[in-house]
């Protein structure tokens, strides 16, 4: 999985149609960043046609040093000092070039989130894995100026910020650098994402963060799995910790990995509502991990998100719940992070 070494396909945008119904936000996607063919049809057009108006588009901060294996995604090499910072800068520059070429806007302020809700598609520039901070903490300020608004602390490689779910812990939670990154994100107005983090990392983030945090993608389990389990199981968020995130105003995104959510839009819709029953409608959102789950996804593209919404409506889900799941919960958390900015 050479996620960061993408070569985005550039296309000429032609007028799309706004899909009817509620606007949709996806709190975690890699669409086209791993499989360039997924954006041979311009991303802006795909978003407009599906009614996906707010898309967290995630660079993979450790993509050069990981690979998909039979045992899940694993670290295959170790970055030298300075390499993660350079890799992130390169990826961010390519992402911005694609957005500029295709005329797709990215979120800078709460007003842009409001514009997305009103029907203007917006990308949230995000990164999965903030190991680059160990090379240069100033890079967070630099990246903020370039549009970064959503940071996931840890991913799949050993790092200086904290422990992650799929390998034996080595830090006993979050490090001093990890705490500094959370506080810097608060200072700048960047949303903190705890997906992939261990429970002690979650506890520390909830303690030190001045703004709500999110868990952008996986699913909720009633019990706790550990790093010794399969990759799919170890990545689940326990109900106890889902409730902790929710109690602080955060939200949990549902990924589209078939063996944990079921198959197709129907299975995904059912799992969403199971999560609503567990933590409430104000704390569940889309976090599909499109193009990140490989060939094992319940959803094949942005259009399937609209199918999920239509299915929920057909099943009698009320409009208030639909609006919250579809858009408002991610938008609220993103705005709360921006409102906490003190820089």
C-alpha positions in Angstrom: 0.0 0.0 0.0 2.1 2.9 -1.2 -0.6 5.4 -0.3 1.5 8.5 -0.3 3.1 7.9 -3.7 -0.1 8.7 -5.6 -0.3 10.3 -9.0 -3.6 12.0 -9.2 -5.4 11.9 -12.5 -6.4 15.4 -13.6 -9.6 15.8 -15.5 -11.6 18.6 -17.0 -14.6 19.4 -14.8 -17.9 19.7 -16.4 -21.1 20.8 -14.7 -22.5 18.2 -12.4 -25.9 18.0 -10.8 -26.6 18.4 -7.1 -28.1 15.3 -5.7 -31.4 15.8 -3.9 -31.8 15.4 -0.2 -29.5 16.1 2.7 -25.9 17.1 2.1 -23.4 14.4 3.0 -20.1 14.7 4.9 -17.5 11.9 4.9 -15.0 12.2 7.8 -12.4 9.9 6.3 -11.6 9.2 2.7 -8.6 8.5 0.5 -10.4 8.4 -2.8 -8.0 8.7 -5.6 -4.9 9.1 -3.4 -4.2 5.3 -3.4 -5.9 4.3 -6.6 -5.6 7.2 -9.1 -8.3 5.6 -11.4 -10.9 6.5 -8.8 -10.5 10.2 -9.8 -10.2 9.7 -13.5 -13.8 11.2 -13.3 -13.1 14.4 -11.5 -13.6 14.3 -7.7 -15.6 17.5 -7.8 -18.1 16.0 -10.2 -18.4 12.8 -8.2 -19.1 14.9 -5.0 -21.7 17.0 -6.8 -23.5 14.0 -8.3 -23.7 12.1 -4.9 -24.4 15.2 -2.8 -21.2 14.7 -0.8 -20.5 18.3 0.0 -17.8 17.9 2.7 -15.0 15.3 2.2 -12.1 14.8 4.6 -9.4 13.9 2.1 -6.6 12.1 3.8 -2.9 12.0 2.9 -1.3 9.0 4.4 1.6 10.4 6.4 3.4 7.1 6.7 2.4 5.7 3.3 6.0 5.2 2.1 6.9 2.9 5.0 3.8 0.6 5.1 2.4 -2.2 2.9 -0.8 -4.3 2.9 0.0 -8.0 3.9 -2.0 -11.1 4.6 -1.8 -10.0 8.3 -3.1 -6.5 7.6 -1.2 -3.3 6.9 2.3 -3.5 8.4 5.4 -1.3 8.7 8.0 -2.4 6.2 10.8 0.1 6.8 11.8 3.0 9.1 11.9 6.6 7.9 15.2 8.4 8.4 15.2 11.7 10.2 13.5 14.4 8.1 11.9 12.0 5.7 8.4 12.1 7.1 8.4 15.9 6.9 9.6 15.9 3.3 7.1 13.2 2.4 4.2 15.1 3.9 5.2 18.4 2.2 5.3 16.6 -1.2 1.9 15.0 -0.7 0.3 18.2 0.4 1.7 20.1 -2.6 0.3 17.4 -5.0 -3.1 17.5 -3.3 -3.2 21.3 -3.6 -2.2 21.2 -7.3 -5.1 18.7 -8.0 -7.6 20.9 -6.2 -6.5 24.0 -8.0 -6.5 22.3 -11.4 -10.0 20.9 -11.0 -11.5 23.9 -9.3 -12.4 22.1 -6.1 -12.3 24.3 -3.0 -10.9 23.3 0.4 -12.1 24.3 3.9 -10.3 27.2 5.6 -12.9 28.6 8.0 -16.4 27.8 9.4 -17.9 29.8 6.5 -16.6 27.2 4.1 -18.4 24.5 6.1 -21.6 26.5 5.8 -21.0 26.8 2.1 -20.7 23.1 1.9 -24.0 22.6 3.7 -25.6 25.0 1.2 -24.4 22.9 -1.8 -20.8 23.9 -2.7 -18.5 20.9 -2.5 -15.5 21.4 -0.2 -12.6 19.2 0.7 -11.1 19.1 4.2 -7.4 18.7 3.8 -6.4 16.0 6.3 -3.5 13.7 7.1 -3.5 10.2 8.6 -0.4 9.9 10.8 1.4 12.9 12.2 4.8 11.4 12.7 6.2 14.3 10.6 5.9 16.4 13.8 9.0 14.6 15.2 11.0 16.0 12.3 9.7 19.6 12.6 6.9 20.8 14.9 6.8 24.0 12.9 5.4 22.0 10.0 1.9 22.0 11.6 1.9 25.8 11.4 3.2 25.7 7.8 0.6 23.1 6.8 -2.2 25.0 8.5 -1.3 28.0 6.3 -1.6 25.6 3.3 -5.1 24.4 4.4 -4.6 21.5 6.8 -7.6 21.3 9.1 -7.8 17.7 10.3 -4.9 15.6 11.8 -5.0 12.0 12.8 -2.2 11.4 15.3 -1.1 7.9 14.7 -1.4 5.3 11.9 0.6 2.1 11.1 4.3 2.9 11.9 6.2 3.3 15.1 6.2 7.0 16.0 7.2 9.5 18.6 3.6 10.6 19.4 1.9 7.6 20.9 0.9 3.9 20.7 -1.4 2.5 18.0 -3.9 -0.4 18.0 -2.2 -2.9 15.7 1.2 -3.4 17.4 2.5 -3.9 20.9 2.5 -0.6 22.8 5.9 1.0 23.4 5.1 4.3 25.0 2.4 3.4 27.5 0.1 5.9 25.9 0.8 9.4 24.5 4.2 11.0 24.7 5.1 14.5 25.5 5.4 15.2 21.8 1.9 13.8 21.2 0.6 16.2 23.9 2.3 19.1 22.2 0.8 18.1 18.8 -2.7 18.0 20.4 -2.2 21.4 22.0 -0.8 22.8 18.8 -3.8 21.6 16.8 -6.0 23.3 19.4 -4.0 26.5 19.1 -4.3 26.5 15.3 -7.8 25.3 15.0 -7.1 21.8 13.6 -9.5 18.9 14.4 -7.8 16.1 16.3 -8.6 12.6 15.1 -7.8 9.6 17.4 -8.5 6.8 15.0 -5.9 4.0 15.3 -4.9 5.2 18.8 -4.8 3.0 21.9 -7.1 3.6 24.9 -4.4 5.4 27.0 -3.7 7.7 24.0 -7.5 8.5 23.9 -7.6 9.1 27.6 -4.7 11.6 27.4 -6.1 13.4 24.4 -9.5 13.8 26.1 -7.7 15.2 29.1 -5.6 17.8 27.3 -7.6 18.8 24.3 -9.5 22.1 24.5 -11.9 21.0 21.7 -13.9 17.9 21.0 -12.0 15.1 19.3 -13.2 12.5 16.8 -12.6 8.9 15.9 -12.9 9.2 12.1 -13.2 5.5 11.0 -13.8 1.9 12.1 -16.7 0.5 14.0 -17.9 0.2 17.6 -17.5 -3.1 19.5 -19.2 -3.9 22.8 -15.9 -5.4 24.1 -12.2 -4.5 23.9 -9.9 -6.2 21.4 -6.1 -6.0 21.6 -3.2 -5.7 19.2 -2.8 -9.5 19.2 -6.1 -9.9 17.4 -6.6 -9.7 13.6 -6.1 -6.3 12.1 -9.8 -5.8 11.5 -10.7 -6.6 15.1 -7.9 -4.7 16.7 -8.9 -1.6 14.9 -12.4 -1.6 16.4 -13.3 1.0 19.1 -14.7 -0.3 22.3 -18.1 0.9 23.4 -16.7 2.4 26.6 -14.3 4.6 24.7 -16.8 5.5 22.0 -19.0 6.8 24.9 -16.0 8.8 26.3 -15.5 10.5 22.9 -19.2 11.2 22.6 -19.5 12.6 26.1 -16.8 15.2 25.2 -18.9 16.3 22.2 -17.0 14.2 19.6 -18.3 11.7 17.0 -17.4 8.3 15.6 -17.2 7.5 11.9 -18.2 4.2 10.4 -15.7 2.7 7.9 -16.8 0.5 5.0 -14.8 -2.6 5.7 -17.2 -5.5 4.8 -16.2 -8.0 7.4 -17.2 -5.6 10.2 -20.1 -3.7 8.7 -21.8 -6.2 6.4 -22.1 -6.0 2.6 -23.3 -3.2 0.4 -25.1 0.0 1.2 -27.8 -2.0 3.1 -25.3 -3.5 5.5 -23.6 -0.2 6.0 -26.9 1.5 6.7 -27.8 -1.2 9.3 -24.5 -0.8 11.1 -24.9 3.0 11.2 -28.2 2.6 13.0 -26.7 0.1 15.4 -24.1 2.7 16.3 -26.8 5.3 16.8 -28.5 3.0 19.3 -25.2 2.7 21.2 -24.0 6.3 21.4 -26.8 8.4 20.1 -27.6 10.2 16.8 -25.4 13.2 17.6 -22.2 11.1 17.7 -22.3 8.9 14.6 -21.1 9.9 11.1 -19.8 8.6 7.8 -16.1 7.8 7.9 -15.9 5.4 4.9 -12.1 5.0 4.4 -12.9 4.8 0.7 -9.8 3.7 -1.2 -8.2 2.7 2.2 -10.1 -0.6 2.8 -8.8 -2.1 -0.5 -11.0 -4.5 -2.2 -12.9 -5.4 0.9 -15.3 -2.4 1.0 -19.0 -2.4 1.4 -19.2 0.8 -0.6 -17.6 1.3 -4.0 -17.7 5.0 -4.3 -19.3 8.3 -3.2 -22.5 7.4 -5.0 -23.0 4.6 -2.5 -23.3 7.1 0.3 -26.4 8.6 -1.3 -27.8 5.0 -1.6 -27.2 4.6 2.2 -29.1 7.9 2.9 -32.0 6.8 0.7 -32.1 3.4 2.4 -32.2 5.0 5.9 -35.0 7.3 4.7 -37.0 4.3 3.3 -36.5 2.6 6.7 -38.2 5.5 8.5 -35.2 7.2 10.0 -36.4 10.7 11.0 -35.0 13.8 9.3 -33.3 15.2 12.4 -31.3 11.9 12.8 -30.5 11.8 9.1 -29.2 15.4 9.1 -27.0 14.7 12.1 -25.5 11.5 10.7 -25.2 12.7 7.1 -23.5 16.1 7.7 -24.0 17.9 11.0 -21.9 15.7 13.4 -18.7 16.0 11.4 -19.4 19.7 10.6 -20.0 20.4 14.3 -16.7 18.8 15.4 -14.8 20.6 12.7 -16.3 23.9 13.6 -15.6 23.4 17.3 -11.9 22.8 16.5 -11.8 26.0 14.5 -13.6 27.9 17.2 -10.9 26.8 19.7 -8.2 28.5 17.7 -6.0 30.9 19.8 -3.1 31.5 17.4 
